[in-house]
Amino acid sequence: MRNDISDRRAETGESQADLAAAVGVTRQTINAIERERYDPSLKLAFKLADHFGCRIEDLFEPADEDG
Amino acid sequence: MSEHTTSATTRPSTRKRYKRVAYALLGAGILALWIGIALDRFVLGVALYWAGGIGMGLVQRFSPVELYDERDTTIERKASQNTVNVFAYVFILGTPGGLALEESGVVTLPGEFYGATWTLFAVFVVFGASVLYHKYRS
């Protein structure tokens, strides 16, 4: 799943660890999401969207292989 | 990446620390078991091993931070799936293959073969029951 979490994080000046703590996961999980190696659960996607004050579809979009 | 020292950034390291304590307790328990066996104090070794295991469980249960997140759970689920797949092939192909070889007089199967076969059978019965349980619950 493509996403722009890394860019949004850069805008707010947050580290991966800051974001991880804010949404209740490990820094490794945020890293894996940003590198598109892990698709978050719907619950975590909502938390991330809520954190950045946007909608899930603003944050994520299906990668080509997702169909 | 720059390291921050806000309270938010301390959380993952706290998580890591608790994980280390949990695994250290289990490791100490296993070590105590080996030492107990080596010194012919088997019961004491087992007691310490259990204490280590229970200690690990208590740390995981009562730590102030969640030690595992959803990605850890996903990784575990995938690993479990791979393990089941590997042993399914071993069970489905290996058991009849072994029995056929014994029947044709090529090999004489040791008792361990039947022990392993029944163990795998029991594992797959539990797995099947668990699948059915979750299927009807969801």
Backbone of each chain as ProteinMPNN parsed JSONL, in Angstrom:
{"seq_chain_A": "MRNDISDRRAETGESQADLAAAVGVTRQTINAIERERYDPSLKLAFKLADHFGCRIEDLFEPADEDG", "coords_chain_A": {"N_chain_A": [[0.848, -1.195, 0.0], [0.684, 2.091, -1.046], [1.901, 5.095, 0.493], [2.063, 8.333, 2.119], [3.246, 8.813, 4.522], [5.807, 9.23, 5.482], [6.505, 11.717, 4.315], [4.571, 13.37, 5.478], [5.273, 13.126, 8.105], [7.746, 14.318, 8.047], [6.956, 16.91, 7.555], [5.715, 17.597, 9.933], [7.789, 17.331, 11.644], [8.235, 15.088, 13.14], [9.711, 12.16, 14.585], [10.125, 8.698, 13.592], [9.839, 7.195, 15.862], [8.419, 8.935, 17.532], [5.957, 9.098, 16.198], [5.27, 6.414, 16.274], [4.914, 6.009, 19.029], [2.775, 7.695, 19.413], [0.677, 6.462, 18.082], [0.685, 3.989, 19.16], [2.303, 1.746, 18.412], [5.273, -0.156, 17.439], [8.452, 1.397, 16.576], [9.573, 0.063, 14.481], [7.39, -0.929, 13.141], [6.198, 1.374, 12.068], [8.273, 2.105, 10.366], [8.238, -0.099, 8.628], [5.738, 0.259, 7.445], [6.085, 2.702, 6.139], [8.001, 1.978, 4.299], [6.521, 0.427, 2.717], [6.299, -2.253, 3.236], [4.671, -3.422, 4.958], [1.232, -3.666, 5.463], [-0.947, -1.716, 7.281], [-3.376, -2.519, 9.864], [-6.938, -1.894, 9.684], [-7.716, -0.524, 11.924], [-5.312, 0.628, 12.837], [-4.745, 2.169, 10.614], [-6.81, 4.032, 10.725], [-6.097, 5.309, 13.106], [-3.674, 6.467, 12.334], [-4.544, 8.186, 10.3], [-6.181, 9.827, 11.801], [-4.281, 10.933, 13.462], [-2.795, 12.503, 11.7], [-4.741, 14.183, 10.905], [-6.378, 13.718, 8.666], [-8.115, 11.898, 6.006], [-8.336, 8.327, 5.646], [-8.043, 7.547, 2.976], [-6.63, 9.674, 2.008], [-4.197, 9.262, 2.991], [-3.361, 6.7, 2.321], [-2.946, 4.734, -0.639], [-3.872, 2.212, -2.966], [-1.262, 0.033, -3.994], [0.099, -0.83, -7.241], [0.165, -3.635, -7.465], [-1.774, -4.324, -5.684], [-4.161, -4.285, -6.907]], "CA_chain_A": [[0.0, 0.0, 0.0], [1.495, 3.32, -1.08], [1.472, 6.089, 1.482], [2.979, 9.473, 2.233], [3.455, 9.034, 5.956], [7.155, 9.775, 5.663], [6.446, 13.147, 3.98], [3.764, 14.057, 6.494], [6.083, 13.136, 9.327], [8.784, 15.329, 7.847], [6.298, 18.214, 7.691], [5.436, 17.89, 11.344], [9.039, 17.231, 12.39], [8.187, 13.944, 14.054], [10.528, 10.989, 14.248], [9.322, 7.468, 13.511], [9.555, 6.789, 17.241], [7.345, 9.816, 18.028], [4.696, 8.665, 15.583], [4.966, 5.08, 16.801], [4.379, 6.168, 20.386], [1.472, 8.378, 19.343], [-0.392, 5.551, 17.617], [0.745, 2.758, 19.953], [2.989, 0.594, 17.802], [6.724, -0.011, 17.525], [9.068, 2.194, 15.514], [9.793, -0.842, 13.353], [6.136, -1.037, 12.381], [6.083, 2.608, 11.261], [9.286, 1.987, 9.319], [7.771, -1.089, 7.646], [4.618, 0.858, 6.699], [6.636, 3.731, 5.238], [8.725, 1.289, 3.214], [5.491, -0.352, 2.017], [6.529, -3.681, 3.449], [3.61, -3.904, 5.843], [-0.029, -2.931, 5.377], [-1.51, -1.639, 8.63], [-4.78, -2.903, 10.042], [-7.864, -0.77, 9.517], [-7.688, 0.223, 13.188], [-4.106, 1.456, 12.852], [-4.89, 3.16, 9.535], [-7.668, 5.1, 11.274], [-5.301, 6.051, 14.085], [-2.697, 7.287, 11.597], [-5.282, 9.258, 9.64], [-6.616, 10.73, 12.865], [-3.091, 11.641, 13.938], [-2.41, 13.533, 10.717], [-5.908, 15.027, 10.626], [-6.852, 13.526, 7.294], [-8.869, 10.658, 5.835], [-7.474, 7.183, 5.315], [-7.741, 7.533, 1.538], [-5.63, 10.709, 1.736], [-2.919, 8.764, 3.498], [-2.996, 5.452, 1.642], [-3.583, 4.37, -1.898], [-3.427, 0.868, -3.312], [-0.147, -0.101, -4.932], [-0.352, -1.479, -8.478], [-0.044, -5.079, -7.274], [-2.942, -4.545, -4.828], [-5.32, -4.387, -7.778]], "C_chain_A": [[0.885, 1.247, 0.0], [0.975, 4.308, -0.037], [2.495, 7.216, 1.542], [3.232, 9.826, 3.701], [4.801, 9.696, 6.212], [7.168, 11.293, 5.398], [5.691, 13.936, 5.048], [4.539, 14.166, 7.811], [7.169, 14.212, 9.234], [8.203, 16.736, 8.026], [6.089, 18.592, 9.152], [6.689, 17.788, 12.224], [9.077, 16.083, 13.382], [9.173, 12.866, 13.615], [9.595, 9.777, 14.124], [8.912, 7.027, 14.917], [8.426, 7.63, 17.836], [5.993, 9.339, 17.505], [4.272, 7.305, 16.135], [4.333, 5.175, 18.185], [2.982, 6.781, 20.351], [0.348, 7.431, 18.936], [-0.297, 4.162, 18.265], [1.303, 1.536, 19.265], [4.501, 0.791, 17.949], [7.24, 0.857, 16.374], [9.278, 1.339, 14.263], [8.534, -0.976, 12.487], [5.926, 0.198, 11.51], [7.067, 2.554, 10.091], [8.808, 1.037, 8.218], [6.615, -0.529, 6.812], [5.154, 1.867, 5.683], [7.36, 3.098, 4.047], [7.81, 0.379, 2.394], [5.751, -1.85, 2.102], [5.488, -4.273, 4.389], [2.38, -3.021, 5.678], [-0.674, -2.902, 6.76], [-2.943, -2.157, 8.671], [-5.641, -1.66, 9.851], [-7.816, 0.134, 10.758], [-6.48, 1.165, 13.228], [-4.173, 2.528, 11.759], [-5.746, 4.333, 10.003], [-6.89, 5.962, 12.266], [-4.319, 6.984, 13.386], [-3.389, 8.471, 10.924], [-5.719, 10.31, 10.664], [-5.44, 11.586, 13.355], [-2.704, 12.776, 12.992], [-3.587, 14.427, 10.319], [-6.392, 14.921, 9.197], [-7.669, 12.239, 7.209], [-7.907, 9.543, 5.421], [-7.063, 7.22, 3.837], [-6.79, 8.668, 1.133], [-4.233, 10.203, 2.073], [-2.426, 7.564, 2.695], [-3.658, 5.372, 0.273], [-3.034, 3.019, -2.334], [-2.226, 0.908, -4.256], [-0.655, -0.863, -6.139], [-0.692, -2.947, -8.261], [-1.237, -5.382, -6.38], [-4.223, -4.648, -5.643], [-6.225, -3.182, -7.732]], "O_chain_A": [[1.711, 1.448, 0.891], [-0.217, 4.352, 0.269], [3.63, 7.079, 1.086], [3.406, 10.992, 4.057], [4.923, 10.597, 7.042], [7.765, 12.055, 6.158], [6.111, 15.016, 5.462], [4.46, 15.168, 8.521], [7.464, 14.912, 10.202], [8.855, 17.629, 8.568], [6.261, 19.745, 9.548], [6.648, 18.121, 13.408], [9.848, 16.098, 14.341], [9.431, 12.688, 12.425], [8.427, 9.836, 14.508], [7.797, 6.552, 15.137], [7.576, 7.11, 18.559], [5.027, 9.196, 18.254], [3.099, 7.067, 16.423], [3.342, 4.505, 18.474], [2.118, 6.432, 21.155], [-0.789, 7.575, 19.384], [-1.092, 3.272, 17.961], [0.842, 0.419, 19.496], [4.95, 1.786, 18.517], [6.576, 1.031, 15.353], [9.174, 1.826, 13.137], [8.612, -1.118, 11.267], [5.524, 0.085, 10.352], [6.726, 2.915, 8.965], [8.953, 1.326, 7.031], [6.519, -0.806, 5.616], [4.735, 1.887, 4.526], [7.329, 3.624, 2.934], [8.259, -0.34, 1.502], [5.463, -2.606, 1.174], [5.439, -5.487, 4.588], [2.464, -1.794, 5.743], [-0.921, -3.955, 7.348], [-3.628, -2.223, 7.65], [-5.148, -0.533, 9.855], [-7.867, 1.36, 10.665], [-6.598, 2.333, 13.598], [-3.714, 3.653, 11.955], [-5.441, 5.489, 9.709], [-7.009, 7.187, 12.267], [-4.147, 8.136, 13.784], [-2.902, 9.601, 10.965], [-5.636, 11.514, 10.419], [-5.579, 12.779, 13.622], [-2.333, 13.866, 13.427], [-3.437, 15.324, 9.489], [-6.772, 15.92, 8.586], [-7.888, 11.569, 8.218], [-6.814, 9.797, 4.915], [-5.91, 6.964, 3.489], [-6.21, 8.634, 0.047], [-3.233, 10.655, 1.515], [-1.233, 7.429, 2.424], [-4.763, 5.869, 0.059], [-1.864, 2.715, -2.098], [-2.179, 1.707, -5.191], [-1.721, -1.477, -6.082], [-1.684, -3.453, -8.783], [-1.682, -6.527, -6.3], [-5.26, -5.057, -5.12], [-7.242, -3.146, -8.425]]}, "seq_chain_B": "MSEHTTSATTRPSTRKRYKRVAYALLGAGILALWIGIALDRFVLGVALYWAGGIGMGLVQRFSPVELYDERDTTIERKASQNTVNVFAYVFILGTPGGLALEESGVVTLPGEFYGATWTLFAVFVVFGASVLYHKYRS", "coords_chain_B": {"N_chain_B": [[18.753, 9.808, 11.005], [17.514, 11.997, 13.458], [17.825, 11.725, 16.995], [15.359, 12.028, 19.401], [14.527, 13.261, 22.633], [12.125, 13.194, 23.845], [9.241, 12.277, 25.865], [7.736, 10.616, 24.38], [9.484, 9.242, 22.716], [10.719, 7.531, 24.421], [9.202, 5.354, 24.781], [9.357, 3.08, 22.912], [11.93, 2.12, 23.63], [11.523, 1.406, 26.241], [9.734, -0.644, 25.877], [11.42, -2.403, 24.558], [13.205, -2.938, 26.586], [11.631, -4.261, 28.499], [10.971, -6.488, 26.999], [13.454, -7.68, 26.769], [13.937, -8.322, 29.449], [11.919, -10.199, 29.833], [12.664, -12.265, 28.028], [15.149, -12.84, 29.074], [14.492, -13.939, 31.541], [13.25, -16.31, 30.751], [15.41, -17.481, 29.423], [17.197, -17.781, 31.566], [15.797, -19.633, 33.034], [15.862, -21.872, 31.317], [18.589, -22.322, 31.24], [18.988, -22.93, 33.929], [17.603, -25.316, 34.03], [19.185, -26.995, 32.415], [21.54, -26.969, 33.934], [20.571, -28.121, 36.25], [19.962, -30.688, 35.307], [22.516, -31.536, 34.606], [23.717, -31.579, 37.112], [22.355, -33.519, 38.34], [20.054, -32.703, 39.611], [17.285, -32.734, 38.933], [14.54, -32.154, 39.503], [14.687, -29.705, 40.847], [15.818, -28.2, 38.782], [13.729, -28.266, 36.873], [11.773, -26.907, 38.319], [12.922, -24.359, 38.513], [13.039, -23.759, 35.833], [10.307, -23.659, 35.176], [9.692, -21.495, 36.807], [11.104, -19.484, 35.506], [9.746, -19.455, 33.055], [7.154, -18.768, 33.873], [7.732, -16.313, 34.988], [8.463, -14.902, 32.696], [5.994, -14.881, 31.388], [4.536, -13.36, 33.214], [5.837, -10.885, 33.082], [5.272, -10.223, 30.443], [2.528, -10.047, 30.623], [1.975, -8.094, 32.565], [3.506, -5.837, 32.02], [4.003, -2.296, 31.737], [3.858, -1.279, 29.195], [2.693, -2.207, 25.914], [4.055, -5.157, 24.721], [4.076, -6.341, 22.271], [3.083, -5.531, 18.985], [0.644, -5.008, 16.323], [2.004, -5.736, 13.991], [3.918, -7.544, 14.879], [2.189, -9.576, 15.633], [1.122, -10.229, 13.137], [3.419, -11.172, 11.846], [3.962, -13.396, 13.442], [1.678, -14.889, 12.894], [2.012, -15.445, 10.183], [4.359, -16.946, 10.305], [3.45, -19.117, 11.788], [1.639, -20.16, 10.003], [3.349, -20.939, 7.918], [4.804, -22.891, 9.27], [2.833, -24.786, 9.844], [2.185, -25.492, 7.219], [4.601, -26.689, 6.324], [4.78, -28.905, 8.055], [2.443, -30.152, 7.366], [2.953, -31.116, 4.812], [5.022, -32.875, 5.481], [3.589, -34.669, 7.064], [1.464, -35.536, 5.396], [2.76, -36.569, 3.111], [4.978, -37.932, 4.152], [4.129, -39.833, 6.101], [2.429, -41.9, 4.81], [4.346, -42.618, 2.947], [6.498, -43.604, 4.5], [5.215, -45.777, 5.717], [4.647, -47.307, 3.477], [7.206, -47.949, 2.613], [8.031, -49.523, 4.733], [6.206, -51.588, 4.592], [6.897, -52.707, 2.179], [9.241, -53.819, 2.876], [11.608, -52.444, 2.745], [12.566, -50.719, 4.723], [12.77, -50.818, 8.326], [10.629, -49.351, 10.406], [11.3, -47.221, 13.156], [10.004, -47.004, 16.547], [9.756, -44.352, 17.136], [8.912, -43.152, 14.801], [6.185, -43.741, 14.628], [5.366, -42.5, 16.934], [5.932, -39.813, 16.327], [4.222, -39.526, 14.165], [1.649, -39.826, 15.333], [1.752, -37.657, 17.03], [1.876, -35.51, 15.223], [-0.575, -35.924, 14.018], [-2.28, -35.378, 16.161], [-1.676, -32.664, 16.5], [-2.7, -31.608, 14.114], [-5.382, -32.215, 14.416], [-6.063, -30.553, 16.542], [-5.492, -28.12, 15.327], [-7.374, -28.129, 13.224], [-9.743, -28.122, 14.727], [-9.484, -25.663, 15.927], [-9.562, -23.961, 13.709], [-12.201, -24.425, 12.837], [-13.593, -23.487, 15.084], [-12.941, -20.739, 15.074], [-13.922, -20.072, 12.587], [-16.689, -20.36, 12.845], [-17.156, -18.485, 14.721], [-16.609, -16.092, 13.584]], "CA_chain_B": [[17.6, 10.337, 11.707], [17.913, 12.541, 14.747], [17.184, 11.098, 18.15], [14.712, 12.983, 20.286], [14.49, 12.785, 24.019], [10.802, 13.425, 24.409], [8.718, 11.088, 26.53], [7.196, 9.72, 23.351], [10.514, 8.376, 22.149], [11.22, 6.564, 25.406], [8.322, 4.208, 24.858], [9.891, 1.878, 22.285], [13.061, 1.564, 24.35], [10.948, 0.743, 27.413], [9.199, -1.897, 25.35], [12.567, -3.28, 24.285], [13.782, -3.336, 27.868], [10.756, -5.282, 29.089], [11.119, -7.707, 26.199], [14.732, -8.292, 27.161], [13.762, -8.921, 30.778], [11.08, -11.394, 29.656], [13.454, -13.329, 27.389], [16.232, -13.194, 30.006], [13.913, -14.835, 32.55], [13.091, -17.627, 30.134], [16.764, -18.002, 29.187], [17.743, -18.208, 32.854], [15.081, -20.856, 33.383], [16.389, -22.961, 30.477], [19.957, -22.571, 31.734], [18.855, -23.621, 35.225], [17.187, -26.696, 33.748], [20.383, -27.729, 31.953], [22.452, -27.141, 35.071], [19.912, -29.087, 37.129], [20.138, -32.032, 34.721], [23.949, -31.868, 34.698], [24.075, -31.831, 38.518], [21.429, -34.538, 38.836], [19.006, -32.065, 40.441], [16.297, -32.538, 37.865], [13.308, -31.508, 39.997], [15.016, -28.293, 41.083], [15.989, -27.593, 37.457], [12.403, -28.069, 36.271], [11.092, -25.858, 39.098], [13.491, -23.067, 38.106], [12.618, -23.56, 34.437], [8.93, -23.177, 35.246], [9.704, -20.14, 37.387], [11.532, -18.589, 34.42], [8.647, -19.352, 32.079], [6.053, -18.002, 34.486], [8.225, -14.933, 35.096], [8.349, -14.306, 31.359], [4.573, -14.636, 31.16], [4.091, -12.254, 34.077], [6.371, -9.635, 32.521], [4.504, -9.919, 29.232], [1.141, -9.729, 30.97], [1.806, -6.916, 33.426], [4.391, -4.712, 31.707], [3.197, -1.088, 31.539], [3.708, -1.012, 27.754], [2.423, -3.405, 25.117], [5.34, -5.645, 24.215], [3.929, -6.774, 20.877], [2.05, -4.777, 18.286], [-0.066, -5.789, 15.307], [2.943, -6.307, 13.019], [4.46, -8.748, 15.524], [1.141, -10.599, 15.546], [1.051, -10.661, 11.739], [4.614, -11.981, 11.586], [3.761, -14.684, 14.129], [0.641, -15.636, 12.184], [2.607, -15.961, 8.941], [5.314, -17.999, 10.677], [2.654, -20.284, 12.18], [1.074, -20.703, 8.767], [4.442, -21.642, 7.227], [5.134, -24.095, 10.051], [1.759, -25.766, 9.609], [2.323, -25.979, 5.84], [5.747, -27.597, 6.248], [4.473, -30.174, 8.721], [1.36, -30.806, 6.621], [3.614, -31.896, 3.753], [5.732, -33.98, 6.144], [2.588, -35.631, 7.531], [0.678, -36.101, 4.292], [3.63, -37.357, 2.227], [5.938, -38.765, 4.892], [3.526, -40.966, 6.811], [2.155, -43.037, 3.928], [5.608, -43.028, 2.317], [7.216, -44.435, 5.457], [4.486, -47.039, 5.885], [4.818, -48.075, 2.233], [8.577, -48.488, 2.612], [8.094, -50.623, 5.707], [5.391, -52.691, 4.071], [7.632, -53.375, 1.093], [10.442, -54.446, 3.433], [12.817, -51.641, 2.487], [13.052, -50.239, 6.022], [11.976, -51.129, 9.519], [10.43, -48.047, 11.048], [11.426, -47.228, 14.619], [8.812, -46.571, 17.28], [9.681, -42.879, 17.092], [8.15, -42.751, 13.611], [4.762, -43.776, 14.967], [5.163, -41.453, 17.938], [5.906, -38.529, 15.619], [3.008, -39.501, 13.338], [0.498, -39.557, 16.194], [1.883, -36.278, 17.526], [1.454, -34.619, 14.127], [-2.019, -36.111, 13.869], [-2.918, -34.626, 17.249], [-1.51, -31.233, 16.214], [-3.626, -31.203, 13.052], [-6.743, -32.279, 14.965], [-6.23, -29.307, 17.31], [-5.506, -27.034, 14.338], [-8.677, -28.177, 12.55], [-10.764, -27.695, 15.685], [-9.312, -24.219, 16.114], [-10.069, -23.307, 12.485], [-13.666, -24.494, 12.874], [-14.055, -22.601, 16.149], [-12.85, -19.338, 14.638], [-14.787, -19.883, 11.417], [-18.075, -20.173, 13.263], [-17.246, -17.296, 15.584], [-16.443, -14.836, 12.818]], "C_chain_B": [[18.02, 10.827, 13.096], [17.153, 11.854, 15.879], [16.591, 12.184, 19.042], [14.696, 12.404, 21.702], [13.155, 13.095, 24.677], [10.299, 12.142, 25.04], [8.2, 10.098, 25.498], [8.26, 8.749, 22.844], [11.039, 7.359, 23.151], [10.39, 5.283, 25.377], [8.879, 2.957, 24.159], [11.053, 1.279, 23.049], [12.591, 0.877, 25.63], [10.413, -0.623, 27.016], [10.324, -2.911, 25.146], [13.148, -3.815, 25.592], [12.931, -4.447, 28.527], [10.844, -6.594, 28.326], [12.389, -8.445, 26.603], [14.622, -8.984, 28.508], [12.974, -10.232, 30.651], [11.905, -12.544, 29.084], [14.598, -13.773, 28.306], [15.717, -14.155, 31.068], [13.745, -16.244, 31.99], [14.457, -18.282, 29.911], [17.392, -18.519, 30.468], [17.093, -19.508, 33.297], [15.616, -22.056, 32.614], [17.792, -23.341, 30.952], [19.916, -23.351, 33.057], [18.45, -25.074, 35.029], [18.387, -27.54, 33.326], [21.331, -28.011, 33.12], [21.88, -28.188, 36.037], [20.092, -30.509, 36.622], [21.593, -32.468, 34.891], [24.345, -32.239, 36.127], [23.161, -32.874, 39.17], [20.418, -33.966, 39.829], [17.843, -31.696, 39.509], [15.058, -31.766, 38.332], [13.539, -30.012, 40.238], [15.158, -27.55, 39.751], [14.649, -27.299, 36.802], [11.658, -26.946, 36.988], [11.6, -24.474, 38.67], [13.105, -22.727, 36.671], [11.182, -23.032, 34.395], [8.881, -21.749, 35.778], [10.103, -19.118, 36.307], [10.42, -18.361, 33.414], [7.494, -18.518, 32.622], [6.455, -16.531, 34.63], [8.105, -14.209, 33.768], [6.89, -13.944, 31.067], [4.065, -13.452, 31.976], [4.578, -10.909, 33.549], [5.561, -9.233, 31.29], [3.103, -9.451, 29.575], [1.018, -8.383, 31.683], [2.75, -5.757, 33.116], [3.531, -3.479, 31.394], [3.039, -0.706, 30.063], [3.375, -2.324, 27.057], [3.725, -3.882, 24.498], [5.266, -6.035, 22.74], [2.843, -5.937, 20.216], [1.494, -5.63, 17.147], [0.868, -6.398, 14.264], [3.588, -7.572, 13.59], [3.459, -9.899, 15.408], [1.031, -11.144, 14.122], [2.231, -11.562, 11.393], [4.453, -13.368, 12.205], [2.749, -15.54, 13.381], [1.207, -16.245, 10.904], [3.572, -17.106, 9.237], [4.567, -19.274, 11.064], [2.094, -20.981, 10.939], [2.14, -21.507, 8.008], [4.784, -22.945, 7.934], [4.097, -25.188, 9.808], [1.894, -26.348, 8.2], [3.448, -26.998, 5.721], [5.388, -28.953, 6.855], [3.296, -30.894, 8.066], [1.967, -31.663, 5.514], [4.33, -33.102, 4.349], [4.738, -35.075, 6.528], [1.909, -36.337, 6.36], [1.534, -36.997, 3.395], [4.474, -38.363, 3.005], [5.322, -40.001, 5.519], [3.203, -42.134, 5.873], [3.42, -43.55, 3.24], [6.396, -43.972, 3.219], [6.558, -45.801, 5.616], [4.645, -47.933, 4.655], [6.203, -48.713, 2.174], [8.695, -49.661, 3.587], [7.355, -51.859, 5.183], [6.128, -53.462, 2.976], [8.972, -53.953, 1.572], [11.732, -53.672, 3.215], [13.43, -51.164, 3.809], [12.196, -50.815, 7.141], [11.849, -49.832, 10.305], [10.584, -48.151, 12.559], [10.137, -46.746, 15.278], [8.631, -45.064, 17.235], [8.859, -42.386, 15.904], [6.664, -42.693, 13.946], [4.433, -42.718, 16.019], [5.032, -40.086, 17.277], [4.629, -38.404, 14.792], [1.773, -39.173, 14.177], [0.545, -38.138, 16.75], [1.418, -35.289, 16.464], [-0.057, -34.71, 13.926], [-2.764, -35.291, 14.921], [-2.837, -33.118, 16.995], [-2.525, -30.786, 15.156], [-5.086, -31.31, 13.497], [-7.033, -30.98, 15.729], [-6.333, -28.117, 16.35], [-6.879, -26.963, 13.651], [-9.785, -27.689, 13.462], [-10.71, -26.181, 15.88], [-9.842, -23.443, 14.907], [-11.596, -23.28, 12.507], [-14.232, -23.535, 13.909], [-14.066, -21.143, 15.671], [-13.736, -19.051, 13.432], [-16.213, -19.6, 11.859], [-18.259, -18.987, 14.197], [-17.21, -16.01, 14.782], [-17.554, -14.672, 11.781]], "O_chain_B": [[18.776, 10.163, 13.806], [15.996, 11.461, 15.729], [17.271, 13.15, 19.389], [14.838, 11.198, 21.903], [13.061, 13.24, 25.896], [10.837, 11.062, 24.8], [8.223, 8.887, 25.719], [7.974, 7.582, 22.577], [11.735, 6.419, 22.768], [10.82, 4.248, 25.886], [8.876, 1.878, 24.751], [11.17, 0.055, 23.123], [13.183, -0.113, 26.06], [10.608, -1.618, 27.715], [10.212, -4.085, 25.497], [13.529, -4.981, 25.69], [13.462, -5.433, 29.038], [10.801, -7.673, 28.916], [12.397, -9.666, 26.758], [15.139, -10.085, 28.699], [13.314, -11.238, 31.274], [11.853, -13.665, 29.592], [14.972, -14.946, 28.312], [16.423, -15.085, 31.457], [14.051, -17.235, 32.653], [14.64, -19.471, 30.171], [18.042, -19.565, 30.47], [17.751, -20.38, 33.865], [15.804, -23.131, 33.184], [18.134, -24.52, 31.052], [20.685, -24.286, 33.276], [18.893, -25.957, 35.764], [18.582, -28.652, 33.815], [21.849, -29.117, 33.276], [22.61, -29.025, 36.568], [20.345, -31.427, 37.402], [21.874, -33.606, 35.268], [25.198, -33.101, 36.338], [23.192, -33.08, 40.383], [19.984, -34.646, 40.759], [17.486, -30.53, 39.335], [14.59, -30.85, 37.656], [12.71, -29.173, 39.887], [14.685, -26.423, 39.604], [14.446, -26.221, 36.243], [10.992, -26.131, 36.35], [10.816, -23.542, 38.489], [12.874, -21.566, 36.333], [10.879, -22.083, 33.672], [8.136, -20.908, 35.277], [9.519, -18.039, 36.209], [10.176, -17.237, 32.975], [6.934, -17.674, 31.922], [5.645, -15.627, 34.426], [7.699, -13.048, 33.716], [6.589, -12.859, 30.571], [3.268, -12.647, 31.495], [3.844, -9.921, 33.561], [5.21, -8.066, 31.113], [2.55, -8.573, 28.912], [0.079, -7.625, 31.438], [2.794, -4.787, 33.872], [2.439, -3.617, 30.841], [2.177, 0.104, 29.723], [3.722, -3.405, 27.534], [4.421, -3.116, 23.831], [6.283, -6.055, 22.047], [1.804, -5.667, 20.819], [1.821, -6.809, 17.019], [0.57, -7.455, 13.709], [3.781, -8.553, 12.873], [3.83, -11.038, 15.123], [0.869, -12.346, 13.915], [2.067, -12.587, 10.731], [4.765, -14.381, 11.58], [2.924, -16.751, 13.244], [0.93, -17.398, 10.575], [3.603, -18.107, 8.521], [4.99, -20.377, 10.718], [2.078, -22.208, 10.84], [1.873, -22.606, 7.521], [5.023, -23.97, 7.295], [4.435, -26.353, 9.596], [1.736, -27.554, 8.007], [3.28, -28.045, 5.097], [5.648, -30.003, 6.267], [3.164, -32.111, 8.196], [1.546, -32.8, 5.302], [4.265, -34.207, 3.809], [5.007, -36.262, 6.341], [1.793, -37.562, 6.334], [1.086, -38.062, 2.968], [4.66, -39.5, 2.571], [5.905, -41.084, 5.481], [3.658, -43.251, 6.116], [3.559, -44.745, 2.981], [6.896, -45.004, 2.772], [7.226, -46.835, 5.646], [4.764, -49.153, 4.771], [6.36, -49.856, 1.746], [9.367, -50.654, 3.308], [7.813, -52.994, 5.314], [6.01, -54.682, 2.856], [9.737, -54.504, 0.782], [12.821, -54.185, 3.47], [14.647, -51.199, 3.991], [11.06, -51.239, 6.929], [12.836, -49.29, 10.803], [10.052, -49.075, 13.174], [9.283, -46.148, 14.623], [7.51, -44.557, 17.289], [8.198, -41.35, 15.976], [5.971, -41.735, 13.602], [3.358, -42.118, 15.997], [4.146, -39.301, 17.613], [4.026, -37.334, 14.718], [0.95, -38.346, 13.784], [-0.491, -37.494, 16.922], [0.669, -34.355, 16.751], [-0.728, -33.704, 13.693], [-3.741, -34.604, 14.62], [-3.795, -32.385, 17.24], [-3.135, -29.724, 15.281], [-5.936, -30.569, 13.003], [-8.102, -30.386, 15.584], [-7.158, -27.223, 16.54], [-7.466, -25.889, 13.515], [-10.663, -26.938, 13.038], [-11.737, -25.511, 15.984], [-10.485, -22.404, 15.057], [-12.212, -22.249, 12.234], [-15.224, -22.851, 13.656], [-15.049, -20.42, 15.836], [-14.238, -17.94, 13.266], [-16.873, -18.712, 11.319], [-19.38, -18.539, 14.434], [-17.707, -14.972, 15.221], [-17.576, -13.681, 11.05]]}, "name": "protein", "num_of_chains": 2, "seq": "MRNDISDRRAETGESQADLAAAVGVTRQTINAIERERYDPSLKLAFKLADHFGCRIEDLFEPADEDGMSEHTTSATTRPSTRKRYKRVAYALLGAGILALWIGIALDRFVLGVALYWAGGIGMGLVQRFSPVELYDERDTTIERKASQNTVNVFAYVFILGTPGGLALEESGVVTLPGEFYGATWTLFAVFVVFGASVLYHKYRS"}
